[in-house]
Amino acid sequence: MYDAIIIGGGPAGLSAALNFGRGLKRTLIIDADQPRNGVTEESHGYLTQDGVSPGEFRKSAQRDALKYEDVSLERDRVTNIEKHEDRFIVSTSSAHFTSRQVLLAAGLREKGPDIKNFEQFYGTSVFYCPWCDGYELRNRRLAVMVDEDSIAHMPMLISNWSKDILICSNGKDIISEENKEILTNKGFKYNETAISEMTGSSGLVESLIFEDGTVENIEGMIVKMEWDTKFDFLENLNLKRGKKGELEVDQFGETSIPGLFTAGETKTNFAGQLINAAANGADVAKFMMMKLIQTDF
């Protein structure tokens, strides 16, 4: 039986595994090798790792974690989790594993806008995080997709990197007269019509085509993505969730089921940077180990 099973081999999961290994806890990482940020060419904002590709980061992180004899990696997809008294049974497509604790570090399910050719540009000239990729988009003509929650602050935020901005609500009538006046005074254009298509070449977006026939030339875009943690393997667990569908957890990442923890993006229900996920994975792992040590003592 394992002390901990980690579901997900991204920065949160591997950082946790590293700490479990140093804490002498028998640990299994289960990872299907399908990272959410697989389309990203470079990751930024991580001291000593700025500009690293997510793939290279994972390889390096795996080497760090797997050098500890108590840590192992299983390349598989988790299909179910059950709790029986004081232990968990984690099933994959090919095996069953038993553990005292489970850490959910599978990241997020991600869905992009329904725009023709979107996938051709996502991760190269179309991004969702200005802190991650705003520097690379600096001083370009940028389209910025907004919703009800971001219309008040996203144009202001993106103006840090570019003064030539087109605000798009993609078919939603959410730009108030007050916001329109602010955008106009700043010299920003806006279009509330749905976007039907993106055009460009070699991963570089060049224009947006709107359903009303309008065409706007752009050189990059910040889009609104949808994320959730409604993984199929959690369906048989009666986990408590918040109003937005997020998993309810305490300050240490423990869910409503004792012994089942979350870390990284699975915990925050928001796509963040590598450095934040890695730091959180380490913190949650230490608390999990404290609970194991206290029980055994």
SULPEQUI-V828288 format. One record per residue. N is the residue number from 1. PHI is phi in whole degrees, -180 to 180 (none if undefined). PSI is psi in radians with two decimals (* if undefined). OMEGA is omega in radians with two decimals (none if undefined). Layout:
N|PHI|PSI|OMEGA, N|PHI|PSI|OMEGA
//
This chain:
1|none|2.45|3.13, 2|-86|2.68|2.99, 3|-75|-0.67|-3.12, 4|-148|2.41|2.96, 5|-113|2.24|3.13, 6|-106|2.16|3.10, 7|-99|1.86|-3.11, 8|119|2.23|-3.12, 9|-113|0.70|3.04, 10|-93|-2.86|-3.08, 11|-61|-0.66|3.13, 12|-69|-0.83|-3.11, 13|-66|-0.75|-3.11, 14|-72|-0.60|3.06, 15|-65|-0.71|3.07, 16|-63|-0.77|-3.12, 17|-61|-0.71|3.09, 18|-58|-0.78|-3.13, 19|-71|-0.63|3.05, 20|-62|-0.72|3.13, 21|-62|-0.74|3.12, 22|-71|-0.36|3.09, 23|-91|0.15|3.07, 24|63|0.58|3.12, 25|-105|2.28|-3.13, 26|-69|2.06|-2.94, 27|-132|2.41|3.06, 28|-121|2.23|3.01, 29|-98|2.21|3.04, 30|-113|2.09|-3.04, 31|-142|2.28|-3.13, 32|-88|-0.02|3.11, 33|58|0.79|3.04, 34|-131|1.19|-3.04, 35|-67|2.52|3.11, 36|-60|-0.62|-3.09, 37|-92|0.43|-3.12, 38|-62|-0.42|-3.14, 39|-81|-0.21|-3.07, 40|-77|2.30|-3.14, 41|-84|-0.66|3.14, 42|-140|2.48|3.04, 43|-110|2.51|-3.04, 44|-130|2.88|3.05, 45|91|0.07|-3.13, 46|-106|1.96|-3.11, 47|-55|2.28|-3.07, 48|77|-0.16|-3.11, 49|-124|0.24|-3.06, 50|-64|2.17|-3.13, 51|92|-0.01|-3.13, 52|-71|2.56|3.04, 53|-78|2.56|3.11, 54|-56|-0.62|3.13, 55|-64|-0.79|3.11, 56|-66|-0.66|3.11, 57|-61|-0.78|-3.14, 58|-63|-0.73|3.13, 59|-61|-0.79|3.14, 60|-66|-0.75|3.13, 61|-65|-0.65|3.09, 62|-63|-0.74|3.11, 63|-60|-0.74|3.14, 64|-63|-0.79|-3.06, 65|-74|-0.72|-3.02, 66|-80|-0.09|3.06, 67|-73|-0.21|3.09, 68|-90|2.27|-2.97, 69|-64|-0.37|-3.13, 70|-87|-0.02|-3.08, 71|-111|2.30|3.09, 72|-135|2.85|-3.07, 73|-127|2.30|3.08, 74|-117|2.11|3.10, 75|-85|1.69|-3.09, 76|-163|3.01|3.12, 77|-111|2.24|3.10, 78|-73|2.34|-3.13, 79|-113|-0.35|-3.10, 80|-166|2.63|3.02, 81|-132|2.30|3.06, 82|-130|2.59|3.05, 83|-114|2.26|3.10, 84|-124|1.84|-3.11, 85|57|-1.94|-3.05, 86|-104|0.35|-3.12, 87|-142|2.79|3.12, 88|-112|2.52|2.98, 89|-113|2.04|-3.13, 90|-107|2.09|-3.13, 91|-103|2.46|3.03, 92|-118|-3.06|-3.14, 93|-67|-0.22|-3.07, 94|-135|-0.09|-3.06, 95|-159|3.04|3.07, 96|-128|2.42|-3.13, 97|-131|2.58|-3.12, 98|-116|2.44|-3.10, 99|-150|2.71|3.08, 100|-77|-0.56|-3.14, 101|-137|2.77|3.06, 102|-134|2.38|3.07, 103|-115|2.08|3.07, 104|-86|1.89|3.12, 105|-133|0.73|-3.05, 106|-87|0.10|-3.13, 107|75|-2.36|-3.06, 108|-137|2.69|2.87, 109|-82|2.38|-3.03, 110|-125|2.40|3.09, 111|-135|2.27|3.13, 112|-94|3.05|3.13, 113|-68|2.65|-3.14, 114|-83|1.36|-3.12, 115|-127|2.29|-3.13, 116|-59|2.32|3.10, 117|75|0.12|-3.10, 118|-53|-0.77|-3.06, 119|-63|-0.41|-3.13, 120|-68|-0.39|-3.02, 121|-117|-0.27|-3.10, 122|-68|2.16|3.14, 123|98|-0.17|3.10, 124|-119|-0.78|3.07, 125|-135|-0.05|3.08, 126|-123|2.17|-3.05, 127|-137|3.00|3.08, 128|-112|-0.34|-2.98, 129|-115|1.91|3.12, 130|-67|-0.52|3.11, 131|-68|-0.54|-3.14, 132|-81|-0.71|-2.94, 133|-131|0.06|3.13, 134|-60|-0.63|-3.13, 135|-61|-0.73|-3.14, 136|-68|-0.39|-3.13, 137|-97|0.09|-3.01, 138|-58|2.49|3.04, 139|62|0.36|3.06, 140|-104|2.88|2.99, 141|-79|2.02|-3.01, 142|-117|2.41|2.92, 143|-93|2.45|-3.12, 144|-128|2.03|3.13, 145|-87|2.30|-3.10, 146|-127|2.80|2.99, 147|-131|-2.93|-3.08, 148|-60|-0.59|-3.07, 149|-83|-0.41|-3.01, 150|-111|-0.14|-3.08, 151|-61|-0.51|-3.08, 152|-78|-0.46|-3.03, 153|-122|-0.43|-3.05, 154|-64|-0.76|3.08, 155|-58|-0.72|3.10, 156|-62|-0.77|-3.11, 157|-64|-0.84|-3.09, 158|-67|-0.45|3.12, 159|-63|-0.23|3.05, 160|-66|-0.52|-3.08, 161|-105|-0.40|-3.14, 162|-151|2.54|3.07, 163|-103|-0.04|-3.12, 164|-110|1.59|-2.95, 165|-126|2.42|3.02, 166|-115|2.07|-3.13, 167|-90|2.25|-3.12, 168|-124|2.27|3.06, 169|-104|-0.01|3.03, 170|53|0.88|3.05, 171|93|-0.04|-3.14, 172|-99|2.32|3.13, 173|-87|1.33|-3.01, 174|-122|-0.09|-3.10, 175|-88|1.88|-3.10, 176|-70|2.88|3.11, 177|-60|-0.65|3.11, 178|-63|-0.78|3.12, 179|-66|-0.66|3.11, 180|-61|-0.70|3.13, 181|-66|-0.72|3.12, 182|-63|-0.81|-3.13, 183|-63|-0.75|3.14, 184|-64|-0.75|3.12, 185|-63|-0.52|3.11, 186|-84|-0.12|-3.13, 187|83|0.28|-3.14, 188|-93|2.35|3.03, 189|-83|2.81|3.06, 190|-147|2.65|3.12, 191|-147|2.10|-3.11, 192|-92|-0.03|-3.14, 193|-73|2.60|3.11, 194|-64|2.51|3.10, 195|-88|2.22|-3.11, 196|-99|-0.48|-3.03, 197|-158|2.61|2.96, 198|-113|2.50|3.08, 199|-127|2.78|-3.13, 200|158|-2.90|3.13, 201|-153|2.69|3.08, 202|54|0.62|3.11, 203|82|-0.01|-3.11, 204|-103|1.98|3.14, 205|-71|2.44|-3.09, 206|-122|-0.44|-3.14, 207|-159|2.76|3.01, 208|-113|2.37|3.05, 209|-111|2.15|-3.10, 210|-96|2.79|-3.10, 211|-65|-0.38|3.11, 212|-86|0.10|3.12, 213|93|-0.14|3.12, 214|-67|2.45|3.06, 215|-123|2.23|3.12, 216|-122|2.20|3.07, 217|-79|2.31|3.12, 218|-139|2.94|3.12, 219|-124|0.09|3.12, 220|175|2.95|-3.08, 221|-155|2.51|2.96, 222|-110|2.11|-3.04, 223|-111|2.90|3.06, 224|-101|2.07|3.10, 225|-103|2.82|3.07, 226|-112|2.34|-3.13, 227|-132|2.61|3.02, 228|-157|2.98|3.13, 229|-119|0.56|-3.11, 230|-87|1.11|-3.14, 231|-72|2.50|-3.12, 232|-60|-0.62|-3.06, 233|-72|-0.10|3.09, 234|-97|-0.04|-3.00, 235|-61|-0.57|-3.09, 236|-86|0.03|3.10, 237|-102|2.36|-3.14, 238|-88|1.17|-3.09, 239|-82|2.42|3.09, 240|-79|2.42|3.13, 241|-129|2.71|3.13, 242|-84|-3.04|-3.07, 243|-64|-0.50|-3.13, 244|-96|0.20|3.12, 245|88|0.01|-3.12, 246|-73|2.62|3.08, 247|-69|2.28|3.09, 248|-79|2.18|-3.13, 249|-137|2.78|3.05, 250|-87|-3.04|-3.05, 251|-66|-0.30|-3.13, 252|-100|0.07|3.10, 253|91|0.10|-3.13, 254|-83|2.33|-3.14, 255|-80|-3.02|3.11, 256|-70|-0.19|3.06, 257|-102|1.98|-3.12, 258|-55|2.32|3.14, 259|93|-0.17|3.11, 260|-107|2.00|-3.02, 261|-116|2.86|3.04, 262|-129|2.72|3.08, 263|-151|2.77|3.08, 264|67|-2.46|-3.07, 265|-66|-0.52|3.09, 266|-63|-0.59|3.13, 267|-77|-0.79|-3.05, 268|-83|-0.32|-3.08, 269|60|0.56|-3.11, 270|-151|2.42|-3.13, 271|-76|2.11|-3.09, 272|-123|-2.89|-3.10, 273|-90|2.78|-3.13, 274|-55|-0.76|-3.04, 275|-64|-0.62|3.13, 276|-70|-0.75|3.14, 277|-65|-0.74|-3.13, 278|-64|-0.75|3.14, 279|-64|-0.74|-3.13, 280|-67|-0.67|3.09, 281|-59|-0.70|3.11, 282|-66|-0.76|-3.11, 283|-64|-0.80|-3.12, 284|-66|-0.70|3.14, 285|-60|-0.70|-3.13, 286|-65|-0.68|3.10, 287|-68|-0.70|3.09, 288|-59|-0.76|3.13, 289|-66|-0.64|3.10, 290|-60|-0.67|3.11, 291|-67|-0.70|3.10, 292|-66|-0.78|-3.12, 293|-64|-0.72|3.12, 294|-63|-0.75|3.13, 295|-62|-0.80|-3.09, 296|-71|-0.51|-3.12, 297|-70|*|none
//
